[in-house]
Amino acid sequence: MIRLLAISWMTGLLVLHAAEPHDLLRFGNGDQLHGKFMGIKEGPQVVWQRGDVTAPVEFKTDQLRHIVLNGGRPKRGLAALSHVALVNGDRIPGTVASMDEKGITLETTYAGSLRIPREQVAMLAPAPLGGRLHYHGPFIEDEWKMADASSPEGIPASRDEKDQGGENSGRWQFSGSAWYWPGKLSGTALLKENTMPDRAILRFDVAWRNRLSLAIGFHADFKKPEKKPADGNEPEAQPRRQNGFSPGDSSVFPTLFGNAYVLQIFSTHMMLFRVSADGTARVPVERIPNNGASIRLGESGTATVEIRCSRISGEIAVFINGDSAARWSEQDGTPPDAARYSGKGNGFGFVVQTEESPVRISDIMTAEWNGMPDAARSMQTDEQDIVLLANGTDRFSGKVGGFSDGRILMENKYGRFQFELDDIAEIRFARNKLATESEPAAGSVMVRMGPLGRISGKPVSGNADGIRLLNPICGEMNFNLESAVMLDFQNTNNIIDDWDAEF
């Protein structure tokens, strides 16, 4: 019934695309409807309005996967990145108003004042990432581009008109909150421009099936290599075959990424390459040696990958699921020199290098790197609270007490300390003081916010502007949706989990 209903309403789709940003409703079976979210009523049921339908339509929330609001663009972005991370996976944006041994009070722009029990807070982040988040998504399809080494114009042509968007289309597919490479071919790169600062963090979640073979270009300028004229009667080189290329093939990297670094990730190891497209390097593609880049990833699975790179210092580090996996240095004992660094641009991209290997990329984030060299897992202990300062190097352990006059109070064996809130990147609270994570209640929704934040709870009621949400930790809140980008009805603790049920 849902599929027939979706088909009958698709005639108005092009008109809506031309208008101002719209909402998108995606069902659990993959069908979708454009229109406008009008609220939630008892059931719970979502109220949905289409311009070409007289009366609003209601859908039970257990039929839905998610609703993307306002084309994935928050009507009003959050004023700051300050937030708390709860033991259940929620990340609640807001500024600290008070704190004691029993709880933390946050002031928010979307739900007023929230009181959170202290044992439910795993981390407090007053100034995460130095407050400089450059990109988080994907929620907007037209912010991205594609390129293919086989296509002269760099855009993958449809290889089968009957398979538009299917597994043989040679194109990445966007599904509201993730990109995925669905099928049998390989060779098309997914690219994002102008999102990486000189000192950058690139983090994303990847899911795969049938062994992982993924290349990630970063600090890429996407410059096309200069074509050398053929000598005499020598025929011009023919374009690469269009049905993909072998795993580990690095020869296409200059065409796809220009001047960049490219990290290849396989199920058992990683390799890093300098890539040059301007003819100044000795060779266009050169592997950087590293004896410690072995990893263990399964035939199928998921992982969080984080690349930290600095054009200034030449440092490059990779973390898998929060653990340090490999490091490289382009300094070679010489003073820092950005001109020696191969990555000349501010973009990044992905390309799958194995046929018959579906891949999903989600929860993509770029931010300014504060230089912190170690892994996130080293930042939490059983016995003590850890305070990491925003400079990325200084940290203190002990017992965090209260909050007074804009300062966090801490005590350890060396004495008592006070830290300005704006000088603190993160506070990770001792694990033995935290509550046990509980399963989300049936019928819960996850409200995802821009540029960060996710809050779960049971929807009680609401309209197009806001909903009443019963959060298991904070209680009932009146939630203004101006900063929201998605209502996720099949949420997990991953910020975006949006793939075919086979995975």
Secondary structure, DSSP 8 states (H G I E B T S, - for coil): -HHHHHHHHGGGHHHHHHSS--EEEEETTS-EEEEEEEEEETTTEEEEE-TTSSS-EEEEGGGEEEEE-GGG--SS--S---EEEETTS-EEE-EEEEE-SSEEEEEETTTEEEEEEGGGEEEEESSGGGG-EEEEE---GGG-EEEETT-TTSS---S-GGGTTSTTS-S-EE-SSEEEE-SS---EEEEE-S---SEEEEEEEEEESSS-EEEEEEEE-----------TT--------TT---TT--TTHHHHHSSEEEEEEESSBEEEEEE-SSS-SSSSEEEE--TT-B----SSEEEEEEEEEETTT-EEEEEETTEEEEEEES-TTS---GGG-S--SSEEEEEE-STT--EEEEEEEEEE-----S-GGGG--SS-EEEEETTSS-EEEEEEEEEETTEEEEEETTEEEEEEGGGEEEEE--GGGS-------TT-EEEEESSS-EEEEEEEEEESSEEEEEETTTEEEEEEGGGEEEEESS--SSS-----TT-
